[in-house]
Each structure stands twice: as structure tokens, then as C-alpha cells.
Amino acid sequence: MTISRRFLLGSSAIAFAPALSARPSSTTAEPDLFIGTGGHGHTYPGATLPFGMVQLSPDTDLERWDACSGYHRTDTSIMGFSHTHLSGTGIGDMLDVLVVPTRGPVQLLPGPLTDPDAGYRQRFTAEHARPGYYRVTLESGVRSELTATDRTGWHRHSFPAGPGHILVDLSHMILDRWDKPDQQPLIDDARLAIDADGTITGGRRVFRWAKGRRIFFAMQVSRRPDRVTFYGDGDAQQPAGTTAVAGRRLKAVLHYDDAGSAPILIRCGISGVDVAGARANLAAEARDWDFDRTRRAATSRWDAALGAVRVAGGTADQRTVMATAVYHAQLAPTLFSDVDGRYPAMDGTMRRVPAGGAAYSTYSLWDTYRALHPLLTLIAPDRVRSLVDDMIRQTGESPYGPLVWPLQGKETGTMIGWHGVVPLAEAQAKGIPADYAAAWPAIRRRSFDFAAPDQDNSLGRDLYDRLGYVPADKVFESVSRTQEYAYDDWASARIARAIGQDADAGRLLKRSGNWRNVLDASIGFARPRFADGSWWTPYDPIQLGHMPKPWWRDYTEANGWQATFLNQHDLYGQIAHFGGDAAFEARLDALFAAPSTLPANAPPDIAGLVGQYAHGNEPDQHVPYLYAYVGAPWKTQAMVRRLCVDMYRNDPDGIIGNDDCGQMSAWFVLSALGFYPVDPVEAAYVFGSPLFDRAEVTVGAGRRLVVEAAGNAPDRPYIASVTWNGRPWTKSWIDHATLVGGGRLRFVMSDVPNRDFGRARADRPPSFGKPA
């Protein structure tokens, strides 16, 4: 019998099951870059730098959902190595500029995954990956090594004696069953050329997920090929002597009569602006042919980034999971400005960042505002300042205002809400200096101008404002929209207040209470509501909604159970709405204890179930911490420890759902440290259950946060007491300003709950800008 990890923890009441493995006292392990490359993790194992523009990694598949990153650990053949990848996303794109080193007859198509002999894909052995470096041996006998700088990918391909060739495939890309190439070609403009000095250049415009994005490259090889063959659309071979080709699906083959006489190195710069930008990036970051020096520099960069969090205790596997999670949490957002500061802006123009600034891509904001951005405010505050400046700038440039899911200069509008306001409000609340007022006109337009352009993410704004909710018979995913629009109103109100826009702040603050209008207090559930004010009947919290059309859902990647707890910012309001502490605590208990039943049409994102709580997706990841708001943090402690142990493993299938650009990993890092930001805008962290005996976190400017868990053990998840710098701490939470000042946070752990800890109202976390 095969047991799906979706239901592994299903139908379980809140209890703590002791782990059986021993607890050595060794220190932090190396990351395992294959964690998340199996199952539904959707990560990749290749070479990149922290937040780098280039992600040079092997590609094994283009077509199935579990290969959104281009790679899946269960695949047995590799197509080649492309220079851009997405980490952990639920939609695929990128995979630009595929390089295929091989021998034998030239093959121009990869062939199917099920038949590696049918095309240029190759079986492989001896695969190895560590931060900034990847190595594999292909069945052709080629030993391929990869490393990277910020904007360039480096290859070293060692061929056996005899002839060989390198294919550059500019037609390679993710394919999806929703694509309609008969209506819009997936690539509508591409060019390939070779200069007199042997530099290969090109670019393409792609209409996959980020519609119309452009990517350019400049590539140099250490050994000049004996000849180069170009192929145009339909794989039509171009005449000998051709130095350039244009079309849609282009390829080039570099032939070597004695490929094995010395390793062939490739350095490839990329740009979202133009070929000149790619050339400049290559010239600036690839000044020699020293692959090993470049690899050592990449290792050094990663050592510094990973060293921000160091742990001792736990099991060897848990330390590996922790190191890998810290790694995955620093892959995105990705740099997307050239060395001269130019970048493709959201309004379709080319712009230049101010001196010392940077532009970024790959903001998975519906996911990452929850834990990834809060984690970075602790471990990478300088990077956060750069990101905040960029988000403010791009918010003003985008025709849609606050960022949603921008990718390489294109706003995809994926998911719901306009959660780009949340990291800005969080940064302002945490004292990170920036020109927040510069973003306000665009935020205000999104909030109040109902004639402003919308994408799917912001549909129904006018109804939300007029009726107080998004009606389920007018707009899909209405219940989730209402609550998430309300959260964005809360974040926007914080920004407005900070810059002196008090009238707008008041309007937004009032509207941020609209969550009430889709939570039916009479049944204690989120519930679809129609334009006439009536509720959906008969109601079933297991279902995805009233489904007037086969694809229509009333919740976003959730059902009625999970959507009941989307509120992050006005928790005491929701507790009162549901009848007080005891009633709300009982509703939480019911969530975790309910049968793990899902309808047949549930999306695969709803995974990692404990009862009806779904840890494998983002909407409810704050929910285990809500017990602290009703004075029962011991239940949070038991559940968080359980999730850390059971939902994360040292295995390719070690992340229970999509890693979503580091969000799932960031949840683990923060929870394993012992605290989590239920509402990032509140700039406070609720205590959970520290997984390790000791952790050291570098929190900027030479300050160090030490977290200790005295008496910690697999069967001791409960907090008996807490001290901060040696003084008793009775609260079940701690504020950001205290943590980043540095100090010693000491937990004393126990095998029995201390039901008095955090029980007093004065010791409960703040919410809605107010104490409990």
C-alpha cells in the first residue's frame, strides 16, 4: 500500500508523538541540495549565488507539474543545462539557453522522458551538488561541472578522447497543457549569432507564464570550435558559413574534432535588457578562465550567507534540513539588473537603478510575505533594504501598482490580493529606512480607484468596497479574496499612517474589518456569500465552494475549513466574532482533529494534512500559532514541534508541498528557532517550540541572537519558562526590535505543558496594533 504524504498526518488530534531517533550534539551540517527536488517540492540542484540572476542547473523534464523547476529527482536522464530556473513554484517558466555537451550523431530534439535513446537527453551517474557547484557524469562520458557568479553561468565539460559537440538550444522551455501555441506562439522572436571573436549571442521573447518576457545572452567558449552549424525554425540546417539566424525556434551546434584534448569551458552572461547588457555582464564578472577560482568565490559567498544561522543539537538529519532550508530561503527574489544598473521595468520601458541599487525578479509574494520576508529581516537586513527600495520603485512603475507575482519585468498577477504592500508595511514597522511615500500614489490607486486596470488577482475590488465583501456569485475565490484584500488594507493603512495620510489610513483600517462579512458566526466557518447577502446553502466546509462552473472555487487553494482561519491581523476581533476564547480554541481543536477528507477536485496544493489543517500550502501556515491568542500556547508548542519533525525530512521528497521560492523553508527555519510572525506587519513573533538545543543567528551589524533550549529532547516540546538576557519573560511572544538588538533567548523545555505560561491576557501577543 502506498501512503500519500498529503494524508500522512490526517485525522489527528493535538498530541505530541515522541521521535525515536537519538539527539547528538554536533553542529550545523552542510545543505543537501536534493531536498525538495522530489515529491512536489519543485526545487533544483544546480549552481547559483544568493539571490543570483543566473541559476545554472540540469533539466530532466519540461511537461509535468512536478518538473516546474525543470528537474525531478526521480528522472533518469538529463536533457542539458539551462541558465535560469524557478525554485519551488507551482507554475513553470524560464529554462533559458540550454547547453547540451555530448558525442555521437547530432540530435536536435530531446526525445521523451520515457525513451532516453530517442533524442539528445542522456542518462547520468555520479551526480553531486553543493551551494554554488554542481557536477554530473553523462552517459556520453562527458563530465560536466557548473558554477556561477551573479550574472554569469560557468561550465567545465571534460570529454573523452575523440570528437564531440555542444548544442545550444534556444527553443528549450517549459511546456504546459494550458498553453495555446496556435493562438500565441510560445516564442515569437529569437536570434542567434556568432561574432568574429567566437562570442555567441542571442535572445528570445517568451510567452509562457510571464507573457512577453525577453532574455538575452552572450556566451564564450575556452576552445574555438572547428565549425558551427546553425538551425532555424523547423530545425532547418542553415548553409555553411552562416553567422546569424532569426526566427522562433533556433539552435546552434559547436563541433569539436577532438573534444577530449582539453576541458571545454563556457562562460555565459545573461540580461533582461539587451545583448549589450549580457556582454557587459560577462565582461565584468568573467575576466579569466579560472573555473576553480570562480567556484571558490561562489562557495565563499554561500558560506557567509549560510553562516547567518548556526545550530547545535537535534538529529543529524534535522541539522541538514535546517541548513538546506536556510539555503532555499536565499534563492529568491532574484537579481535582474545589469552591471550598469539597467533593467526591464514593469511599464515596458528600460530603466536604470540608482547607484548602489538593484532590481529584482521572482517575487512570489502570496507565499513569501508570510515567513520568507520576515526571516530575511533577521538574517539579511542589508538585502532587505535593497529589496524594499526595489519594491517601492517597481510599485510606482507597474500599471497595476503594488506587486503581486512579478517575473522578469512582467506582472503575472498570479494568486490573489496585492501582497506587495505587506513586506513594505513590515519593513516600515521594523524601522527599515526607505522612501515609503514614493509607493503611496500607486498603493492608493489600487485601494480606491476602481477604474484602475485589474488582473485576476484584484477582481471585485469595487464590490468589496461597496458591499463589504466579494460576492461568490460574481467573482471566483470570493471568500479568500475578501479576507486577503482586508489584510492588504491593514498593511496599506500602516503605510498610510506612517507617511501622514491619516484620512486614507482610517478608511483602510475600517475596511480591513471586511473579513467579518464572510465568516458566518452562526456556524463558525468561512462561508460563500452572494450579492443579495444570503449564504451558500447547504454548506459543507470540506468542499471548495458552490461551484457554478467546473473550475469555479470560492476559496484560493483551500476549502471552508482552511479559509476560516485566513485572518492574520485582527485575531481578537475574530475570537470575539466566534464567541470568545473557549469557542475559538475549540474551533482550532476541531480543525486539527477533523477527518482529512478532501473532495475529488481538490488541487494538489492542499497537502500535508493534520485533520483539515494543510501545512503543504501557505494559507494556514500561521494557524498552529493561534492558540497563543486564547492563552493556550502549550497547544501551539506541541503542534509546531510535530510539524517540524514530520513535515520536513532529509530526503528529495523532504518538503511536504511546493517550496514556493523559499516560503516552506523559511517556515521551518523560524519555527525551528522557536518563534514565528503570525502577522508580519505587527513586527512580533509568537513562540513555538525550538527544535535545536542552541542556535546562533547573526542579525546584522555584528549583533548576535542566541537561542537556547535547556532540557530539549524529542519528547520535551513544551516551554516550561523563558528568560531574555537572564531575566524572566512571561509573554508568549517577543517583538522584532528586541530580537534584532541581539541577546540570549533561553527556553527551558519540559515533557509536560506549563498551562500558566502565556495564559494571562497581558502576556498574549498583540494584534491589530493593540495589546491583547
N, C-alpha and C positions, 0 to 999 in steps of 0.2 A: 504493500500500500504506500502510495506517495502522499506525503502531507505537505500541502502548500503553506509557505511561510505567511501568506495572507491570514490564515486561520490558526497559526501555530499557538497563539495565546488566547484563542477565543473562549468566550463564555466563562470568564474567570472573575471571581470576586477579589476585592482588595486584600491581598495577603502577600507575605514575603516567603519565597521559596529559596532556601539556602543554596548557594552554589557549592559544588563539591570539590572544585579544584583548589590546590594549595595557593598560598599568598606569599610569594617570595618578596624580598626587599630590594630587588635590583632597581636600577634607574631606567630612565626613558629609553625606549627601543627605537630602531630605525623604522621609518614608514614602510609599509608594504603597498606598493602602487597598484597591485592587482586586486586589493579590496575594493569592491564596488564595480569591478569590470564584469562580474557575473550577475545572475538574477536580473533584477530590474534597477540596478544601481546606475547604469549608463555612464560610468566614468571611463577614462582612457589611461593607458600606462606610459605614454611617451614623454618626450623631453620638453620642458618649458621652464620659465622662471616665475617667481611670484608675480602674479597679475600681468604676465607677459603677453605680448601681441602674438607671438608665434607659439603654437602648440604642435610640435612635430612628433607624429605618432603613427603607429601602424593601423591600417584599415583592413577589417576582415569581412564586413558586410555593409550593404547600403540600404536594404529593403525592409527589414523587420523592425518593430518598435524597440526591441531590446538592443538594437545597434544604433541608437540615436547618436552616440558618440563616434560611430564608425567601427567600433571594436566590441567584441564579446568574447569572454574568456573561454567559452565552450567551442568556439570556432576552431577549425583545424588547418586553415590556410589563410595566408596574408596576401592582399592584393598589392600593397605597396605602402608608401609612407607619404602622408599629406601634411600640410603645414598649418592648418587651422582646425580646431576641434572645440566642441562644447562639452562641458563636464556635468554629467548628471541630469541633463534636461529631458523633458518628456516629448520634445519635438526635435527633429534632426535638421541640420544645415551644415554649412562650412565644407570641410574636407578639400580645401583648395590646394592646387598644384601637387598632384600625385607624382611621386618618383618611384619607378619600378626598376631595380637593378636585377638583371637576370642573364641567362645564357640560352643558347639554342635558337630555334626559329623565332622570328619576331611575331608576337601575338598582340593584337590591338584591343581585344576585349578581355575583361577579367574572367569571364565564364561564371557559371553558377556556383554558389557555396557548396552545393551537393556534389559537384564534379570538379575538383581542383585541377584535373588534367585538361579541361576543356578551354582554358584561356591562360592569361598571364599570372593568375594567382598561384601561390606556391605554398606547399606545406612547410612547416618550420620546426625547429628544435632550439634548445638552449636559450630560451627567452629570459632576459634579465632586465630589471628596471629599478632605478633608484632616482631620487629627485635630481632632475637636470640631465639624466643619462638613460639611454635605452640601448639594448643590444639583442640581436637575434641571428640565428643561422638559418638561411633559406635552403630549400631543397636543391636549388641550383648550385649549392656550395658557396654562395656569397655570404660573407659575414658582414652584417650591417650594423653600424653604430650611429646613434643620433645624440646630439646635444643642441643647445640653443643659447642665444643672447635674447635681449628683449624683443628685437625686431628681426632677427635672422635665425634660420634653421641651418644646422651643420650636419652633414652626413660624412661617414667614412665607410666606403664599401670595399671590402677585400675579396677579390675574385680568385677562383682557382686559375691555374695556367691556361692560356688559350683565349679565344675570342669571347666577347660578352657585349652586352649593350644596356643602356639605360633609357627607359621610356619615360617621357614627361607627358602625362595625360591631363589635359586641361578640361576634359569633358566629365571627369570623375566628380560625383556628387551624391548626396543622399537622395533616394527615391522614395516616394510616399504614395499610398493608394489614393490619397485625396488630391494629388497633383492632376492638373488637366492640361498636359502639354499641347493638346490640339487647340486649346483656347489661348494659352500663353506659353510660349517656349520657355523651358526652364533656364536655358542660356540663350540670350538673344543677340549677344555681341561678344566676340572673343578675338584675340590677336596673339600671334606667336611670332617671334623674330630672333635672329642671331646677329650680333654685331661683328665687326671685323676683328675685334679682340677676343671673340668667343663667348661674350656675355649673352645669355639667353634671356629675353624679356617677354612680357606678355601681360594679359589681363582678361577679365571676363565680367559680364554683368549677369547676375543670377536672380531668378525669381522662384526661390524655394520658400523658405519661411520669411526671411527679411526680403521683401519684394523689391527688386531693383538694386540690391547692394552691388558694389563694384570692388574688385580686389585686383591688385597689380603685383608683379614680382620681377625681380632681377636676380638671375642665377649665374654663378660662375663655377667651373669645374677645374680641379687642380691639374688635370691632364687633358690636353686638347683631343677631342675625338678624331678618329681617322675620317669620318664622314658623318653627316647629319641628314636625316630624312624627315621631311615634314608631311603631315597628313591633314587634309581638310575635312569638310563635312562628308559624312558617309564613309569615313576612313579612306578617302581618295588620296592615293600617294601623289605628291607633288613632284614635278620634274627635278632631276639632279641639278644642283646649283641654286635651288630655291633658298632664299634667306628670310622670307616672311610669308605668313599666311593669315588670312582673316576668314571669319565665318562664325559658327556657333559651337561646333564640337571638334576641337583641334588637338593634335598630338604631334610630338616630335620624338625621334629616336636617335640617340647618340651611340654610334658604333665604335667599338674598340677591337682591333685585330688581335691585340694581346692584352686583354683587360687585366690579367693576373700579374703583369710585370711589376706593378706597384699599386698600393691602395688608391682608389679614386675618391677624392674629397669633393664635396659640393657645399657651397655656401649660398643661401637663398634669402634675400631680403624681401619683405612684403610691405605693401602700403595700401591704404584705402583711398588715396588721393590720385596718384598717377604713377607711371613708370619712373619718372624722375625722382619721386619720393622713395620708391623702392631702391633705386640706385644709390640715393643719398644714405638711406638706412644701411645698406650693405657696405658702403664705403666707410661709414662711421663706426660700425660695430664688427666688421670683419677685415681687419687691417693686415692679417697674415694668414698662413695656412696651418696654424698650430692647433689642431683639433684637441689635443690633450690639455693645452692651456685653457682653451675655451671651456672644456668640461670642468676643469678645476675651478674656474671662475663661477660656473653655474653651481657647483657644489658649495662653494663658499657663500653664495647668495642664499641658498636654501638653508645652510647651517645656521645663518643668522636669523632667518625667518622662523625656522622650526624651534630655535632655541628660546623663543619667547615664552614657551610653555614647557616646563620640565616636571616630570612626575616620578615618584617612587612608591612602591607598594603595588597592590593589585596583582594580577597574574601577568605572565609574560605576554599572553595574547591581548589582554586589556591594554597593556602599555603600547603594543604595536597598533592596536585600534586607535588609541589616543594620538600617537604620532601621525598616523595616516589621516585622522580627522583634522588635525592642525594643518597638515599639508593640503588637503582638499579645500579647506576654508580659505586658502590663499591663492587659488587659481583664478578667481573671477571676483569683481569685474576685470576685464582685460584692457590693457593699454591699446589705444587706437589713434594716437597722434604720431606723426613722423618726427625725426630728429630735429627738423626745422620748426616744429610746432604745428604744422598744418594737419587738418583732419576734416573728414566729411561731416558737415553739420546736419542737424535734423531738418532744416528747411531746404535741403538740397544744394546749398552753397558749400564752397570750400573756405574754411576759416583757419585762423591761427590762434593758438592759446597764448596767453601772456607768458613772458619769460619765466621759466621755472615751473610752469603749469603743465598739465597733461589732460588729454581727452581719453575717455574710456568707452568700452562697449560691454555687452553681455551683462546688463543689469537685470537679473531675474527677480524683480522687486516684490512680486506677490509672495514669493518664497522667502527671500533673503532679508527683508526688513525685520523679520521675527527674531532671528538669532545671529545670522552672519554679520550684519552691520553692527549690532551691539557688541559682538565678540571683537570685531576689528577696532572699536573704540577703546578696548582694553589692550590688545596686543600689538596694534599697528596704528597708533594715533596719528602719526605723520601721514600715512597713506590715507586715513580717513579725511584729513584736511584737504588732500588733493582730490579725493572723490567728491567731497561736498562742494568744493569750488566748481568741479566739472558738472555736477548735477544741477547746480544753480544756473550755470551757463547754458546747459542743454535744455533746461526747463524754459528759459526765455527764448531759445531758438526754435523749439518744436512747435509746429502748428497746433499740437494737442496739449501743450503746456506741461504739467507735471509728468515725469517719466513713468512708463508702465513696464515695458519689456523692450528696450531699445537694443538693436543688434546691428553693428557696423553702419551707423548713421541712418538706420531706418527704424521707425517706431512700429513694432509688430502689433501693439495693442492686445497682447495675449493676457489671458486671465481677466479679472475684473478689478474695478477701482482705479485709482491713480496714486498708488502707494509710494511713488517717488517723494511725496511730501513727508513720509514718515521718517526716513533717515535724516532729512533736513531738520524736522522738528526735534528729533532725538539729539542730533548734534548740537542744536541751539540750546537744548535743555542741559546738555553736558558741558556747556561752556566752550565749545569748539568755535573759534572765531571765523566768521565768513560774512559776506555781504548778502544776508538773507533777504533784505528788502529788494534786491535785484530780481529775485524769483517771484515776488508777490504779484505783479500785474498778471503773470501767466497763471498763477495759482488762483487768483481772484476770478479770472475769466473762466477757468474750469469749474469753479464753485458756483458762480452766479449768472454767467452768460449762457443761456440755454440755446442760443443760436450759434454758439461756437461749434466747430466741427467735432464729431464724435467718431470713435471706432467702437468695436463691440464692447470694449471694457467699460465704457461710460454711458451706455444706453439707458434711457429712462431717467436722466438727471432732472428733467422738468417735472415729471410725475413725482419723483422722490421729494422735490422741494414743495410741490403744491399739495400732495396728499399726505406726505409724511412717510411714504414707503413706495417701493416699486411694485406695481400690481402684477400678480402672477399671470393674469390673462393678457397682459400687454407686452411683457419683456421676459425672456428666459432667464433663469438663475436669479429670480427676483428676491428670494429670501436672503440669499448670501449677499447680493448687491446692496440691499438696504442696510445690512449690518456693516459691510465693509465701506460703503460710502460714508456711513456715520463715523467710522474710525478715521477715515481720511479727513472728515470735517473736524474731528477732535485735534488731529495733528496740525491741520491748517490753522485752526483757531490759536494754537500755541504760537505758531509763527507770526500770525497777525498781531497778537498781543505783544509779542517781543519787539515788533517794529513800530508799535504805536497805532495800529489800525484797530482801535478798540470797538468801533461800531461793527465792523466786519467780524471781529473776533466774537462778539456777543451773538451775532446771527448764526455763526458756525457752531458755537458752543451749544446753542439751543437746538440746532438741527442735529447735532451729534447724538441727541437722545432719541432719534428716529428708530433705533434698534427695537424699542418697546413695541412698535407698531406691527412687528412680525413675530413677536414672542407671545403666544397665547397663554396668558397666566392661568386660565381656567383648566388647561391640561398640562402646563409646564413644558411646552415644546415650541420650537420654531415651527411656523406653520404658513404655508402659502395663503396669501390674502388677495382677493380680487378687487378690481377698481370700484365696485359698489360697496366695499367694506366687509363683505362676507368672507368667511374662511372656507378653505377647501374641505369638503366632506365626501365620504368618510375619510378620516385622517389615519395614516399609517406612517409612523416615524421611520420605518425600515425603507420605505420607497423613496425614489428620487424626486417625487412631486406628482402633480396631477397629469402630466404627460399628454397634452392635447395633440402633440406631434411626436413621432418616434424618437426624435433627437432632443426634444424639449425636456429640460430639467429645471426644477425650481431652486436647486442648490448647486454650488460650484464644487465639483469633485467631493461631494458629501451627500448624506441623507438627512432626514429630520433629526435624528439623534445628534449627529455631529454638528449640524448647523445651530443647534440650541445653545452652543457654548462659544460662538464666534466672538462675542463681545469681549474686548480686551481692556477697554478704557473706563467703563462705568460699572465696575463689578458690584459695588454696594447698591447701586441702583437696580441691577438685575437680581441681586439677592432679595431685596425688598419686593421687587416685582413678582418673584416666585414664592413669597410668603415668609421670608426670613431665613435665618441661619440653618435651622434644622431641616426645613423643606429643601433648601438649596443643597445642603450636604447629602440629603437622601437622593436627590436627583443625580448628583455626581456618582454616588454609590451605584445607582441603577445603571448609569452609563457604562461603568466598568464591569458590571455583573451581568448585563443583558446577554442573551444568546447572540453569537456572532453570525447572524443571518443577514445576507445581502441579497437584493434582487438580482435576477439573471442579467439585467442590463447595467449593473454597476460598473463604473470604469475601473481599470486595473489600478488606478492611483489609490483607491480606498484599500489599503493594505496594512498589515501589521496590527491586526485587531486584538484588543483586550476588551472583551464584551463588544460594545459598539464604538469604543474609542479606537481611532485609526492612527497609529503612530507613523505609518508609512507615507503619510501626506500631511501637508502643513496646517490646514485649518484649525486643528485641535491640539497642536503641539504644546500650547501653554496650559492646557486643561489639567494635567496632573498637579499643577502648582496651585490650583484654585482652592484647594482645601485650606490653605493658609488664610484665606479671606473670611472663612467661617470659624476660625480658631481651632482647626484640626490639622495642623501641619504634619503631624505624625503620619497621616494617610498619604500626604504628598511624598514624604520620605520613603515609605515602603514602595510606592508605585514607581517613583523615579529610579530607585536602585534597580528595581526589577526590569525596567525598560532599558537601562544602561547595560545590564547583563544579557538580556535575552534578545534585544533588537539589533545589537551590533556584535559582529564576530570577526575573527581573523580568518577570513575566507573570501574568495571572489564574490560569493553571494552573501557578503557580510553586512550589507546595508539594506534594511527592510524595504525600502522604496527607492525611487529616484533620488540621487543625492542633491539634485536641484542647485547646481552651482555652489555647493558647499553648505546649504542650509541644514540638511540632515546631519552633516558632520559637525557643524557649529553647535547644534542642539546637544550633541554628545559632549563636546569639549566643555561647554558651560555647565551642563548637568553633572559631568564627572568631576568638575571643580567644586560643585556644591551649591550653585546658585543659577538663576535663570531670569531673564527680563520678560515678565508676563506682558507688560506694556512698555515697549522701548521708550516711548515719549515721556514716561514717568521718571526715567533715569534712576530706576531702582531695580534690585534683584531679589527674588524670593528664594529662600533657602530650600534646597532639596536634600540630597544625601551624597556627600563626597565619596567617590569611588576609590580614591587613592589615599595612602597614608599621608603623603606630603606632595604638595605641588608648589612650584615657584613660577610666578608669572611676571615677566617684565612689562611694566605698564607705562613706559615712556620716561624720558629724561633721567634715566638711571634709577628710577624708583622700582621697587620690587614688592610684589604681593606674595606672601607666603600663606598657604592654606594647609593646615594640619588637621588630621582626623585621628585623634588618640583613641586607641582601642578598636580601630576599624577592623572589620572582618566580614566575610561573605554573609554571615548570619547576624550581623550587627549594623543594620541600615538606619537605625533611629538616632536622632540627636538628643542626647541627654542634657547638654548645656553648650553654650558658646561663649567665647571671650574674644574681644578685639584689643590687640596690644596689651593683653593681660587683664583687661577689665571685663566684668560680666556684661554680656549682651543678651537682653531678654527678647528682643524683637525677632520675628521670623523672616526678616528681610534686612537688606543693607543698601545704602544709597551709593550711586556711582562715584560721587565726589570723595567719599570716604575710601572706597577701594583704590581709586587711582592715585590717592595720596601715598599709597604704599603702607605696609604694615603686616601684622600677623593675625590672621583669622583662624582661630582654633576651635574645632568641634570636638566634643567628647561623645563618642558613639556608644550605642547600647543595643542589646538584643531585645529590649522591651521599650515600648514608646513612653516618652515623657509627655503625657497629655496636657500638662500645665504649660509647657513651653509654647509660646506664641498664642496662647489661648485668650489672654486679656485683650480687649479691644484696642487698647493703646499700643499693643505690640504687633498688631496686624499690618499688612502692607498698605500703603496709600493707594488710592485710585481716584481718577477724575480730578487730579490735582489737589486732593484733600486727604487728610488722615482718616483712618477708619472711624 
